[in-house]
């Protein structure tokens, strides 16, 4: 893989740079946000993009590339970052299955009714997967997590009384 030029000077380079430098949380936010709601990301992902791409600090070459792609010569740093985010959204959502759906995951119809048991089992499976990953990476042991669960359960029971 070729070394990425920094700061990026083209819209394509900026998209690639953000795609490799976004946190997993921001990538998930991008794939779970509807395209028409991308303006909601102005202060989070948008600010990150404006900062790391140098749009606030004079990356005029990238700004000019954004103007050329958009056909709008009055684009400023805010407009440029939102153009890049929109194009990044397109790229991430073309690959959204890879990011948000594990291989073989069942697709649910958003109008399909699921039982409480199915929702609970889904939560249990997700929790166990997270616990196993944290334990296998040495971030937190299963015993530490179980102790925290017991502590939270006790404090919740006290609060309910």
PyMOL CGO cylinders between C-alpha atoms (Angstrom):
from pymol import cmd
from pymol.cgo import CYLINDER

trace = [
    CYLINDER, 0.00, 0.00, 0.00, 1.48, 3.37, -0.98, 0.3, 1, 1, 1, 1, 1, 1,
    CYLINDER, 1.48, 3.37, -0.98, 2.18, 5.93, 1.69, 0.3, 1, 1, 1, 1, 1, 1,
    CYLINDER, 2.18, 5.93, 1.69, -0.62, 8.44, 2.11, 0.3, 1, 1, 1, 1, 1, 1,
    CYLINDER, -0.62, 8.44, 2.11, 0.25, 12.03, 1.34, 0.3, 1, 1, 1, 1, 1, 1,
    CYLINDER, 0.25, 12.03, 1.34, -0.41, 14.34, 4.26, 0.3, 1, 1, 1, 1, 1, 1,
    CYLINDER, -0.41, 14.34, 4.26, -2.11, 16.65, 4.25, 0.3, 1, 1, 1, 1, 1, 1,
    CYLINDER, -2.11, 16.65, 4.25, -4.32, 15.27, 1.50, 0.3, 1, 1, 1, 1, 1, 1,
    CYLINDER, -4.32, 15.27, 1.50, -4.54, 17.49, -1.56, 0.3, 1, 1, 1, 1, 1, 1,
    CYLINDER, -4.54, 17.49, -1.56, -7.43, 15.89, -3.44, 0.3, 1, 1, 1, 1, 1, 1,
    CYLINDER, -7.43, 15.89, -3.44, -10.94, 14.95, -2.44, 0.3, 1, 1, 1, 1, 1, 1,
    CYLINDER, -10.94, 14.95, -2.44, -10.16, 11.26, -3.09, 0.3, 1, 1, 1, 1, 1, 1,
    CYLINDER, -10.16, 11.26, -3.09, -7.02, 11.44, -0.91, 0.3, 1, 1, 1, 1, 1, 1,
    CYLINDER, -7.02, 11.44, -0.91, -9.04, 13.15, 1.84, 0.3, 1, 1, 1, 1, 1, 1,
    CYLINDER, -9.04, 13.15, 1.84, -11.68, 10.42, 1.74, 0.3, 1, 1, 1, 1, 1, 1,
    CYLINDER, -11.68, 10.42, 1.74, -9.02, 7.71, 1.94, 0.3, 1, 1, 1, 1, 1, 1,
    CYLINDER, -9.02, 7.71, 1.94, -7.26, 9.51, 4.78, 0.3, 1, 1, 1, 1, 1, 1,
    CYLINDER, -7.26, 9.51, 4.78, -10.46, 9.87, 6.80, 0.3, 1, 1, 1, 1, 1, 1,
    CYLINDER, -10.46, 9.87, 6.80, -11.48, 6.28, 6.08, 0.3, 1, 1, 1, 1, 1, 1,
    CYLINDER, -11.48, 6.28, 6.08, -8.24, 5.02, 7.61, 0.3, 1, 1, 1, 1, 1, 1,
    CYLINDER, -8.24, 5.02, 7.61, -8.15, 7.50, 10.51, 0.3, 1, 1, 1, 1, 1, 1,
    CYLINDER, -8.15, 7.50, 10.51, -11.77, 7.61, 11.70, 0.3, 1, 1, 1, 1, 1, 1,
    CYLINDER, -11.77, 7.61, 11.70, -12.36, 5.89, 15.00, 0.3, 1, 1, 1, 1, 1, 1,
    CYLINDER, -12.36, 5.89, 15.00, -14.49, 2.76, 14.94, 0.3, 1, 1, 1, 1, 1, 1,
    CYLINDER, -14.49, 2.76, 14.94, -17.19, 4.75, 16.75, 0.3, 1, 1, 1, 1, 1, 1,
    CYLINDER, -17.19, 4.75, 16.75, -17.16, 7.48, 14.07, 0.3, 1, 1, 1, 1, 1, 1,
    CYLINDER, -17.16, 7.48, 14.07, -17.22, 4.86, 11.30, 0.3, 1, 1, 1, 1, 1, 1,
    CYLINDER, -17.22, 4.86, 11.30, -20.22, 3.22, 12.94, 0.3, 1, 1, 1, 1, 1, 1,
    CYLINDER, -20.22, 3.22, 12.94, -21.89, 6.63, 13.33, 0.3, 1, 1, 1, 1, 1, 1,
    CYLINDER, -21.89, 6.63, 13.33, -21.32, 7.33, 9.64, 0.3, 1, 1, 1, 1, 1, 1,
    CYLINDER, -21.32, 7.33, 9.64, -22.83, 4.02, 8.55, 0.3, 1, 1, 1, 1, 1, 1,
    CYLINDER, -22.83, 4.02, 8.55, -25.81, 4.29, 10.88, 0.3, 1, 1, 1, 1, 1, 1,
    CYLINDER, -25.81, 4.29, 10.88, -26.67, 7.89, 9.94, 0.3, 1, 1, 1, 1, 1, 1,
    CYLINDER, -26.67, 7.89, 9.94, -29.06, 8.49, 7.06, 0.3, 1, 1, 1, 1, 1, 1,
    CYLINDER, -29.06, 8.49, 7.06, -27.52, 10.53, 4.24, 0.3, 1, 1, 1, 1, 1, 1,
    CYLINDER, -27.52, 10.53, 4.24, -30.10, 13.29, 4.67, 0.3, 1, 1, 1, 1, 1, 1,
    CYLINDER, -30.10, 13.29, 4.67, -29.03, 13.58, 8.34, 0.3, 1, 1, 1, 1, 1, 1,
    CYLINDER, -29.03, 13.58, 8.34, -25.29, 14.04, 7.71, 0.3, 1, 1, 1, 1, 1, 1,
    CYLINDER, -25.29, 14.04, 7.71, -25.57, 17.68, 8.79, 0.3, 1, 1, 1, 1, 1, 1,
    CYLINDER, -25.57, 17.68, 8.79, -26.03, 16.28, 12.31, 0.3, 1, 1, 1, 1, 1, 1,
    CYLINDER, -26.03, 16.28, 12.31, -22.35, 15.25, 12.16, 0.3, 1, 1, 1, 1, 1, 1,
    CYLINDER, -22.35, 15.25, 12.16, -21.14, 18.82, 11.52, 0.3, 1, 1, 1, 1, 1, 1,
    CYLINDER, -21.14, 18.82, 11.52, -19.76, 19.30, 15.06, 0.3, 1, 1, 1, 1, 1, 1,
    CYLINDER, -19.76, 19.30, 15.06, -18.35, 15.79, 15.50, 0.3, 1, 1, 1, 1, 1, 1,
    CYLINDER, -18.35, 15.79, 15.50, -17.04, 14.05, 12.39, 0.3, 1, 1, 1, 1, 1, 1,
    CYLINDER, -17.04, 14.05, 12.39, -17.16, 17.34, 10.46, 0.3, 1, 1, 1, 1, 1, 1,
    CYLINDER, -17.16, 17.34, 10.46, -14.96, 19.15, 12.98, 0.3, 1, 1, 1, 1, 1, 1,
    CYLINDER, -14.96, 19.15, 12.98, -12.56, 16.19, 13.03, 0.3, 1, 1, 1, 1, 1, 1,
    CYLINDER, -12.56, 16.19, 13.03, -12.37, 16.28, 9.22, 0.3, 1, 1, 1, 1, 1, 1,
    CYLINDER, -12.37, 16.28, 9.22, -11.83, 20.05, 9.08, 0.3, 1, 1, 1, 1, 1, 1,
    CYLINDER, -11.83, 20.05, 9.08, -9.08, 19.76, 11.67, 0.3, 1, 1, 1, 1, 1, 1,
    CYLINDER, -9.08, 19.76, 11.67, -7.12, 16.71, 10.43, 0.3, 1, 1, 1, 1, 1, 1,
    CYLINDER, -7.12, 16.71, 10.43, -7.45, 17.63, 6.75, 0.3, 1, 1, 1, 1, 1, 1,
    CYLINDER, -7.45, 17.63, 6.75, -6.08, 21.11, 7.41, 0.3, 1, 1, 1, 1, 1, 1,
    CYLINDER, -6.08, 21.11, 7.41, -9.17, 22.85, 6.08, 0.3, 1, 1, 1, 1, 1, 1,
    CYLINDER, -9.17, 22.85, 6.08, -9.12, 25.22, 9.07, 0.3, 1, 1, 1, 1, 1, 1,
    CYLINDER, -9.12, 25.22, 9.07, -5.40, 25.78, 8.77, 0.3, 1, 1, 1, 1, 1, 1,
    CYLINDER, -5.40, 25.78, 8.77, -5.00, 26.71, 5.14, 0.3, 1, 1, 1, 1, 1, 1,
    CYLINDER, -5.00, 26.71, 5.14, -5.04, 23.52, 3.06, 0.3, 1, 1, 1, 1, 1, 1,
    CYLINDER, -5.04, 23.52, 3.06, -5.96, 25.58, 0.01, 0.3, 1, 1, 1, 1, 1, 1,
    CYLINDER, -5.96, 25.58, 0.01, -5.04, 22.81, -2.43, 0.3, 1, 1, 1, 1, 1, 1,
    CYLINDER, -5.04, 22.81, -2.43, -7.66, 20.48, -0.91, 0.3, 1, 1, 1, 1, 1, 1,
    CYLINDER, -7.66, 20.48, -0.91, -10.19, 23.31, -0.70, 0.3, 1, 1, 1, 1, 1, 1,
    CYLINDER, -10.19, 23.31, -0.70, -9.67, 24.00, -4.41, 0.3, 1, 1, 1, 1, 1, 1,
    CYLINDER, -9.67, 24.00, -4.41, -10.10, 20.29, -5.17, 0.3, 1, 1, 1, 1, 1, 1,
    CYLINDER, -10.10, 20.29, -5.17, -13.43, 20.38, -3.29, 0.3, 1, 1, 1, 1, 1, 1,
    CYLINDER, -13.43, 20.38, -3.29, -14.50, 23.41, -5.30, 0.3, 1, 1, 1, 1, 1, 1,
    CYLINDER, -14.50, 23.41, -5.30, -13.69, 21.62, -8.54, 0.3, 1, 1, 1, 1, 1, 1,
    CYLINDER, -13.69, 21.62, -8.54, -15.54, 18.45, -7.54, 0.3, 1, 1, 1, 1, 1, 1,
    CYLINDER, -15.54, 18.45, -7.54, -18.60, 20.40, -6.38, 0.3, 1, 1, 1, 1, 1, 1,
    CYLINDER, -18.60, 20.40, -6.38, -18.55, 22.95, -9.18, 0.3, 1, 1, 1, 1, 1, 1,
    CYLINDER, -18.55, 22.95, -9.18, -18.99, 25.66, -6.53, 0.3, 1, 1, 1, 1, 1, 1,
    CYLINDER, -18.99, 25.66, -6.53, -16.14, 28.18, -6.39, 0.3, 1, 1, 1, 1, 1, 1,
    CYLINDER, -16.14, 28.18, -6.39, -17.44, 29.74, -3.15, 0.3, 1, 1, 1, 1, 1, 1,
    CYLINDER, -17.44, 29.74, -3.15, -16.91, 26.60, -1.04, 0.3, 1, 1, 1, 1, 1, 1,
    CYLINDER, -16.91, 26.60, -1.04, -15.33, 27.31, 2.36, 0.3, 1, 1, 1, 1, 1, 1,
    CYLINDER, -15.33, 27.31, 2.36, -13.80, 24.87, 4.88, 0.3, 1, 1, 1, 1, 1, 1,
    CYLINDER, -13.80, 24.87, 4.88, -17.22, 23.95, 6.29, 0.3, 1, 1, 1, 1, 1, 1,
    CYLINDER, -17.22, 23.95, 6.29, -18.70, 23.23, 2.86, 0.3, 1, 1, 1, 1, 1, 1,
    CYLINDER, -18.70, 23.23, 2.86, -15.60, 21.26, 1.85, 0.3, 1, 1, 1, 1, 1, 1,
    CYLINDER, -15.60, 21.26, 1.85, -15.69, 19.07, 4.96, 0.3, 1, 1, 1, 1, 1, 1,
    CYLINDER, -15.69, 19.07, 4.96, -19.35, 18.26, 4.43, 0.3, 1, 1, 1, 1, 1, 1,
    CYLINDER, -19.35, 18.26, 4.43, -18.74, 17.41, 0.76, 0.3, 1, 1, 1, 1, 1, 1,
    CYLINDER, -18.74, 17.41, 0.76, -15.96, 15.02, 1.82, 0.3, 1, 1, 1, 1, 1, 1,
    CYLINDER, -15.96, 15.02, 1.82, -18.13, 13.53, 4.58, 0.3, 1, 1, 1, 1, 1, 1,
    CYLINDER, -18.13, 13.53, 4.58, -20.95, 12.95, 2.10, 0.3, 1, 1, 1, 1, 1, 1,
    CYLINDER, -20.95, 12.95, 2.10, -18.60, 11.15, -0.29, 0.3, 1, 1, 1, 1, 1, 1,
    CYLINDER, -18.60, 11.15, -0.29, -17.07, 9.19, 2.59, 0.3, 1, 1, 1, 1, 1, 1,
    CYLINDER, -17.07, 9.19, 2.59, -20.60, 8.24, 3.69, 0.3, 1, 1, 1, 1, 1, 1,
    CYLINDER, -20.60, 8.24, 3.69, -21.21, 6.89, 0.18, 0.3, 1, 1, 1, 1, 1, 1,
    CYLINDER, -21.21, 6.89, 0.18, -18.04, 4.82, 0.34, 0.3, 1, 1, 1, 1, 1, 1,
    CYLINDER, -18.04, 4.82, 0.34, -18.65, 3.48, 3.85, 0.3, 1, 1, 1, 1, 1, 1,
    CYLINDER, -18.65, 3.48, 3.85, -22.25, 2.61, 3.11, 0.3, 1, 1, 1, 1, 1, 1,
    CYLINDER, -22.25, 2.61, 3.11, -21.26, 0.71, 0.00, 0.3, 1, 1, 1, 1, 1, 1,
    CYLINDER, -21.26, 0.71, 0.00, -19.18, -1.35, 2.44, 0.3, 1, 1, 1, 1, 1, 1,
    CYLINDER, -19.18, -1.35, 2.44, -21.63, -1.04, 5.34, 0.3, 1, 1, 1, 1, 1, 1,
    CYLINDER, -21.63, -1.04, 5.34, -22.31, -4.76, 5.46, 0.3, 1, 1, 1, 1, 1, 1,
    CYLINDER, -22.31, -4.76, 5.46, -18.61, -5.30, 6.23, 0.3, 1, 1, 1, 1, 1, 1,
    CYLINDER, -18.61, -5.30, 6.23, -18.70, -2.77, 9.05, 0.3, 1, 1, 1, 1, 1, 1,
    CYLINDER, -18.70, -2.77, 9.05, -22.12, -3.28, 10.60, 0.3, 1, 1, 1, 1, 1, 1,
    CYLINDER, -22.12, -3.28, 10.60, -23.14, -6.84, 9.71, 0.3, 1, 1, 1, 1, 1, 1,
    CYLINDER, -23.14, -6.84, 9.71, -21.06, -9.89, 10.55, 0.3, 1, 1, 1, 1, 1, 1,
    CYLINDER, -21.06, -9.89, 10.55, -20.91, -12.51, 7.80, 0.3, 1, 1, 1, 1, 1, 1,
    CYLINDER, -20.91, -12.51, 7.80, -24.05, -14.60, 7.76, 0.3, 1, 1, 1, 1, 1, 1,
    CYLINDER, -24.05, -14.60, 7.76, -25.98, -12.20, 9.99, 0.3, 1, 1, 1, 1, 1, 1,
    CYLINDER, -25.98, -12.20, 9.99, -29.71, -12.39, 9.53, 0.3, 1, 1, 1, 1, 1, 1,
    CYLINDER, -29.71, -12.39, 9.53, -31.30, -9.31, 7.97, 0.3, 1, 1, 1, 1, 1, 1,
    CYLINDER, -31.30, -9.31, 7.97, -34.32, -8.09, 9.94, 0.3, 1, 1, 1, 1, 1, 1,
    CYLINDER, -34.32, -8.09, 9.94, -37.23, -6.34, 8.36, 0.3, 1, 1, 1, 1, 1, 1,
    CYLINDER, -37.23, -6.34, 8.36, -37.74, -3.14, 10.36, 0.3, 1, 1, 1, 1, 1, 1,
    CYLINDER, -37.74, -3.14, 10.36, -41.46, -3.94, 10.48, 0.3, 1, 1, 1, 1, 1, 1,
    CYLINDER, -41.46, -3.94, 10.48, -40.88, -7.47, 11.75, 0.3, 1, 1, 1, 1, 1, 1,
    CYLINDER, -40.88, -7.47, 11.75, -42.03, -8.12, 15.28, 0.3, 1, 1, 1, 1, 1, 1,
    CYLINDER, -42.03, -8.12, 15.28, -39.55, -9.89, 17.51, 0.3, 1, 1, 1, 1, 1, 1,
    CYLINDER, -39.55, -9.89, 17.51, -40.19, -11.33, 20.92, 0.3, 1, 1, 1, 1, 1, 1,
    CYLINDER, -40.19, -11.33, 20.92, -38.72, -10.06, 24.17, 0.3, 1, 1, 1, 1, 1, 1,
    CYLINDER, -38.72, -10.06, 24.17, -36.82, -13.33, 24.39, 0.3, 1, 1, 1, 1, 1, 1,
    CYLINDER, -36.82, -13.33, 24.39, -35.16, -12.71, 21.00, 0.3, 1, 1, 1, 1, 1, 1,
    CYLINDER, -35.16, -12.71, 21.00, -34.16, -9.19, 22.02, 0.3, 1, 1, 1, 1, 1, 1,
    CYLINDER, -34.16, -9.19, 22.02, -32.80, -10.44, 25.34, 0.3, 1, 1, 1, 1, 1, 1,
    CYLINDER, -32.80, -10.44, 25.34, -30.89, -13.29, 23.69, 0.3, 1, 1, 1, 1, 1, 1,
    CYLINDER, -30.89, -13.29, 23.69, -29.40, -10.83, 21.19, 0.3, 1, 1, 1, 1, 1, 1,
    CYLINDER, -29.40, -10.83, 21.19, -28.21, -8.63, 24.07, 0.3, 1, 1, 1, 1, 1, 1,
    CYLINDER, -28.21, -8.63, 24.07, -26.74, -11.62, 25.91, 0.3, 1, 1, 1, 1, 1, 1,
    CYLINDER, -26.74, -11.62, 25.91, -24.85, -12.77, 22.80, 0.3, 1, 1, 1, 1, 1, 1,
    CYLINDER, -24.85, -12.77, 22.80, -23.51, -9.26, 22.15, 0.3, 1, 1, 1, 1, 1, 1,
    CYLINDER, -23.51, -9.26, 22.15, -22.46, -8.87, 25.78, 0.3, 1, 1, 1, 1, 1, 1,
    CYLINDER, -22.46, -8.87, 25.78, -20.70, -12.23, 25.82, 0.3, 1, 1, 1, 1, 1, 1,
    CYLINDER, -20.70, -12.23, 25.82, -18.91, -11.44, 22.55, 0.3, 1, 1, 1, 1, 1, 1,
    CYLINDER, -18.91, -11.44, 22.55, -17.71, -8.14, 23.99, 0.3, 1, 1, 1, 1, 1, 1,
    CYLINDER, -17.71, -8.14, 23.99, -16.59, -9.78, 27.24, 0.3, 1, 1, 1, 1, 1, 1,
    CYLINDER, -16.59, -9.78, 27.24, -14.69, -12.47, 25.32, 0.3, 1, 1, 1, 1, 1, 1,
    CYLINDER, -14.69, -12.47, 25.32, -12.98, -9.88, 23.09, 0.3, 1, 1, 1, 1, 1, 1,
    CYLINDER, -12.98, -9.88, 23.09, -11.97, -7.67, 26.03, 0.3, 1, 1, 1, 1, 1, 1,
    CYLINDER, -11.97, -7.67, 26.03, -10.66, -10.68, 27.91, 0.3, 1, 1, 1, 1, 1, 1,
    CYLINDER, -10.66, -10.68, 27.91, -8.78, -12.14, 24.92, 0.3, 1, 1, 1, 1, 1, 1,
    CYLINDER, -8.78, -12.14, 24.92, -7.08, -8.78, 24.23, 0.3, 1, 1, 1, 1, 1, 1,
    CYLINDER, -7.08, -8.78, 24.23, -6.08, -8.48, 27.88, 0.3, 1, 1, 1, 1, 1, 1,
    CYLINDER, -6.08, -8.48, 27.88, -8.00, -5.23, 28.36, 0.3, 1, 1, 1, 1, 1, 1,
    CYLINDER, -8.00, -5.23, 28.36, -10.22, -6.51, 31.16, 0.3, 1, 1, 1, 1, 1, 1,
    CYLINDER, -10.22, -6.51, 31.16, -10.51, -10.00, 32.61, 0.3, 1, 1, 1, 1, 1, 1,
    CYLINDER, -10.51, -10.00, 32.61, -13.79, -11.87, 32.81, 0.3, 1, 1, 1, 1, 1, 1,
    CYLINDER, -13.79, -11.87, 32.81, -13.51, -11.82, 36.60, 0.3, 1, 1, 1, 1, 1, 1,
    CYLINDER, -13.51, -11.82, 36.60, -13.16, -8.01, 36.64, 0.3, 1, 1, 1, 1, 1, 1,
    CYLINDER, -13.16, -8.01, 36.64, -16.23, -7.70, 34.43, 0.3, 1, 1, 1, 1, 1, 1,
    CYLINDER, -16.23, -7.70, 34.43, -18.24, -10.08, 36.58, 0.3, 1, 1, 1, 1, 1, 1,
    CYLINDER, -18.24, -10.08, 36.58, -17.23, -8.16, 39.72, 0.3, 1, 1, 1, 1, 1, 1,
    CYLINDER, -17.23, -8.16, 39.72, -18.38, -4.93, 38.07, 0.3, 1, 1, 1, 1, 1, 1,
    CYLINDER, -18.38, -4.93, 38.07, -21.70, -6.54, 37.07, 0.3, 1, 1, 1, 1, 1, 1,
    CYLINDER, -21.70, -6.54, 37.07, -22.27, -7.67, 40.66, 0.3, 1, 1, 1, 1, 1, 1,
    CYLINDER, -22.27, -7.67, 40.66, -21.37, -4.18, 41.97, 0.3, 1, 1, 1, 1, 1, 1,
    CYLINDER, -21.37, -4.18, 41.97, -23.76, -2.50, 39.52, 0.3, 1, 1, 1, 1, 1, 1,
    CYLINDER, -23.76, -2.50, 39.52, -26.52, -4.96, 40.33, 0.3, 1, 1, 1, 1, 1, 1,
    CYLINDER, -26.52, -4.96, 40.33, -26.17, -4.26, 44.06, 0.3, 1, 1, 1, 1, 1, 1,
    CYLINDER, -26.17, -4.26, 44.06, -26.13, -0.48, 43.56, 0.3, 1, 1, 1, 1, 1, 1,
    CYLINDER, -26.13, -0.48, 43.56, -29.17, -0.68, 41.27, 0.3, 1, 1, 1, 1, 1, 1,
    CYLINDER, -29.17, -0.68, 41.27, -31.08, -2.79, 43.79, 0.3, 1, 1, 1, 1, 1, 1,
    CYLINDER, -31.08, -2.79, 43.79, -30.25, -0.27, 46.56, 0.3, 1, 1, 1, 1, 1, 1,
    CYLINDER, -30.25, -0.27, 46.56, -31.44, 2.61, 44.37, 0.3, 1, 1, 1, 1, 1, 1,
    CYLINDER, -31.44, 2.61, 44.37, -34.76, 0.85, 43.69, 0.3, 1, 1, 1, 1, 1, 1,
    CYLINDER, -34.76, 0.85, 43.69, -35.55, 0.57, 47.40, 0.3, 1, 1, 1, 1, 1, 1,
]
cmd.load_cgo(trace, "trace")
